[in-house]
Amino acid sequence: MKALVWDAARTMTLRDEAEPTAAADEVLVRVGHAGICGSELSGYLGHNALRIPPLIMGHEFAGEIVDVGPLAPAFRPVLTVGSLVTVNPLWYCGDCEPCYAGLNQLCPNRRLLGAHRPGAFAEFISVPAKLALLLPAGMDTRIGALTEPVGCAVRIAELAGDVADADCLIIGAGPIGLLSLQMLRHQGAARVFIAEIDAARLEMGAALGGIAIQPREVDTVEYVREATGGAGVAVSVDAVGTALTREQCVAASKTSGRLILSGLHEESSVMPVAAMIRSEISARGSFAYSPANFARALELLGAGAIRLDPWIHEAPLAEGGAWFERLIEAPGDVSKVLLRP
């Protein structure tokens, strides 16, 4: 089969690889669409210890089942040859405290497709049957491949809690920021401010109902404070992950506000802890999604409640390396790149 292989920092090669086979508890999927994730960009640059070359990346995908292992029906009886599926790429053990609590994404034994084993930037991928979900009737793999990033936004909104009639702030209008914006609005937020330095991405945020803030032109915190009569926002989401954006989220939060940390750009940074103490601002990390969040994401996509169109770009697998470079240097009006094997 053809596969896009990450060989070294900033080096992707399209080459022939052995086609995988489905183990007893797995299904074999012919990949229809596979999205490029921001975490893979850092891996491509060689900045992510989770990914070791040579590696077939790709964990946001959907496709058609072409083979079913003999034990797979015990996990998902509905999975048959010809079924269209999306796949939760986070394998979990199911037998630890986080798994018992439904927080399988925090399983200490978790493994990621496209990192710990070959991913979906290929014509075929074998996956554990327990991780595969049928696409709703009428949904194609182009939309199904968005389930994984939407799942991240579902988890962010879950941690944000009750935002009905509340003002919120998102810093960063990449895919997770844009999806989180829609989730907070879906949950009844009064206003969602969105700050982004890339003009094209900021326009996307505005088109999706956010109140756009251009940090190159105005001070983000001052803008939010003025717009909220000095109070600040009930929920802030950092979808970038720098010392500056984390500090801005704290400064823009109201007394007893909630800060959701999602961006991973910087491994560590100084936080204004004294200000958080004095205003009783709570901070939560948001990592990936639970299986329930993933299933909810698929439901929302099926209902048309969440979208990244019309800014999705499709490209053949052979152009994957060029798109990695584009997304690193100047993403522009691109909400998501989907590769087609």
N, C-alpha and C positions, 0 to 999 in steps of 0.2 A: 504494500500500500504506500501511497504518498504521505509523508509527514513533514511538518515544519519543526526542525530540531534546533534548539538553542545550544550552540556549541561552545560559546565563550561570550564575554562581555561584548554587547553590541554586534553579535554574530549569529544570524539565523540562516539555516540551510534547508532547502526543500530537497528531500531525498527519499529513496526507497527504504522502507523499514518492514520487518516481518509483521504480517497481520496478526493481531491478537486473537486468542480463542477464549470462549467463555468457560470459566471454571464451573464446578458443580452448582454453586450458589450465585452465579452471575448471569448477566445477559450481555450479548454482543450488540453494540449499537453502531449503525452507520450514521456518522455525524452529518447533520443538515446545516447547522450554523453554530459557530463557537465565538464567543465574545472575548475581546482583550480587556483584562482587568488592570486597574491601576497598580495593584500589588505585583503584577507580572512585569510592569515597566521597571520597577526597582530591581526585580530579578534579572531582567534583560541587561541592565546596567552593571550587574554584578554586585549589587548592594544588599542582597537578601540571602542570608545564610540558609534559609529554608530550601532554596532551589540550588541544585548542584548540576552543572552540565556534564555530559550531554543529556538533554532533557526535552521531552515533548510536553510543553506547557498546555494550558487550556482547561479551565474548570467551570466556565459559564457556557452551557451548551444544551442542545436538544437534537434529537435524531430519531431514526427508525430502528426498532429491534429486528435483527436478522438471525439471531440464534438465542436459544434459551437453555441454560444449564439444567440438568435433571432435578436439582434441588431448589431451583429458583421459584417454582410455583408455591413452595411452602412459605416463602416470604411475601410474594406478591402474586396471588393467583390470577390477577387480571392481565398480567404481562404475557403477551403472545407475539409470535413473529408477525411483523407488520404494524405493531403498535407504535404510535409516536409518543415519545417520552422526553421529559427533562430529568436531570439527575442532580440530587443533592451531592456535591462533591466532597463533603466532609464525612468520612467514615468514622464511626464511633463504636465503642465496645458494647454499650448497652448494659454493662454490669459494674457501674461505679456510682459514686454519690451524685455527680452532676447528671449522669444519664438517668438515674432514678428520679431526679427532680425535673426532668424534661429539658435540661440545659445541655443537650448532647454536644453542642458546639464547644463546650468547655471540658469535654472528656480528656483526661490526661493521656489517653492512648490514641487520640484522634490522628487521622491521616488524611491528607488532601490529594485528590486526583489532580494530576498536573504538577505535582511537587514530589510526593513520596512514591508515585507510580505514574506511568505515562498518561498524559491528558488528551484533550480533544482537538488539538491542532493536528488532526490526522483524519484519514478517511474512516477509520474504525477505532472504537474504544471499548474495552471490556469493563463492566462496572458491577459492583454488588447489587443484586436484585432489590435488596431492602432499601436502596437509595433512589430507585427509579420511580417516577410518578407519571401516570398517563396524562397527556395533554387533554384539556377539555375539547369536546367535539367542535370542529371548525377551526381550532387554533393550529397555526403552522409552526414550524421549528424556528422561524425568524422571531416570533414573539415568545415562544417557549424558552429560547435561549436567554431571555431577560430575567427569568425567574430568580436566578442566584443574586444578582445585584438588587432586585426588588426585595428579596428576603432580608438583605442587610438594612434596607430602609424600614421594613416592617419592624425589625428589632429595635431600631433607633426610636421609632414612634412608640413602641411598647414601653420602652424605658422612659420616654418623655412623659408618659402618663396622661392625665386629663388636661387637654389643651383647649377645650371648648371655650370660645370667646376670648382666648388669651392671645397676646402678641408673642411671636417667636422670632428667633434669628438663626440663620444658617450662614456660616462662612465657608465658601467654596462651592462653585457651581459645576463641579465634575459630575459624573453619573450618580454617585451616592448623594451629593448635595441636591441635585435636581429631583431625584426620587424621594428623598426625605422631605423636601418642600411639598411634594404632592401628598405624601402620607400625612403630614401635619395639617394640611388643608382638608384632607379627607376626614380627619378626626375633629374638624370643626374649629381650627384656629382662626382667630379674628383677622390677624395680619401676620404674614411671614416675610420678614426682611431677608434678603439674600445678598451677600457681598462677594464680589469676584473681580479680580483685576483684568481677566481676559474679556474683552468687550463682547465677542461673539457668544461666549458662554453666559455672560450676564444677560444678554438679550434672550437667551433660552429661558433663563430663570424668570424674566419678566413675562414672557409669553405663557409660562405655566402658572402665572398668578402671583409670583413673588414681587415684593417691592424692592426694586433694584438699587444697590448701593455700589458705586464705583470708588474703591479706596484710593485710586490715583487722583480723584477730584475732591473727595470729602473725607473727613475723619469718620470711620465707621461707628465708633462708640458715640461720638457727639451727635451724629445723625440719628441713631436709635434713641438716645436719651431725649433729644429734642422732640422726636416724633411721638414718644410715649409720655410726654409731659414731665420728663425727668425721672420717671419710675423705673424704666428698663423693661426687659422682656422676661416672661415667665420661664421660657425654655430657650437655651442657646445650644446650637449644634456646631461643633468644630469638625468640618469635613476636610480639613487640610492637614493640621497636625504640626504646626510650628509654634515656637515660643510666643511669637507675636499673636497668632490667631487664638491660641489658648488664653492668653492674657486678655485679648479683646472680648472674648466670650464672657469672661468673668466680669469685666468692667461694664459690659452692656446688660448684665443680669440684674433683675430686681431683687430686693430683699427676699430671702428664702427661695430664690430662683433655682432652676435645675440646669446643669451643664452636662451635655452628652458628648463625650470624647470619642470620635470615630477615626479621624485622620491619623496616619502613622508616619508622616513625613520625617519627623525627628523622633529618635528613640527616647530621648529624655529632654526636659526643659524646665526652667524655673517657673513656678506658678505663684501668683499673688495670694499665698495662703492666708495671710493676715486679713485681707479684704474678704476672703471667703468665710473666715471665722466670724468676723464682725457682722456680716450680712447673712450668715447661715445659708450660704450657697452650697448646694450639694453637687458633687461631680460623679458621674458614672462612666466607665468605659463601656463601649458597645462593640462586641466582637461577633462578626458573622450573623448567625441566625440559628434558632432552634428548628427541629423538624416541623413544629407547628407553624413557625414563622414562614418557613419555606412553602408549606402547603397553602398558607394564607396568601402569599405572594402570587402563587399560581392562580388562585381564585380571583384576586384583584385584576390580574392581567386578562383573565377570561371575561371579566365584567367590563373591561375597557376603562377601569378607574385610574389606571396608571399608564403612562406612556413615555417613550423617549423619541418617538417620531415627531416631526419629520426630519430629525437630525441624525438618524441612524445611517451609517455608511456600510454597505456590503462590499466585500472584496474577495477575490480568489485567494486560496491559501498561499499561492506563490508570491503574493504581494504582502504577506504578513510582516516580513522584516522591514519593509518600507513604511508600513503603517505604525510599527513600533517607534520608528524614528520620528515620524510626523507627530505622534501623540506626545512624545517627550519634548520636542522642540517648539511646536506651535499647534495645539489641537484645533483651535478655532471653532467653527460651527459643527462640531462633531460630538454627539452625546454618547455614542457607542459605535465601535467598529465590530462588525460581525464577519468572520472569515468563513468562506464556503469551501470545503474540501473538494 
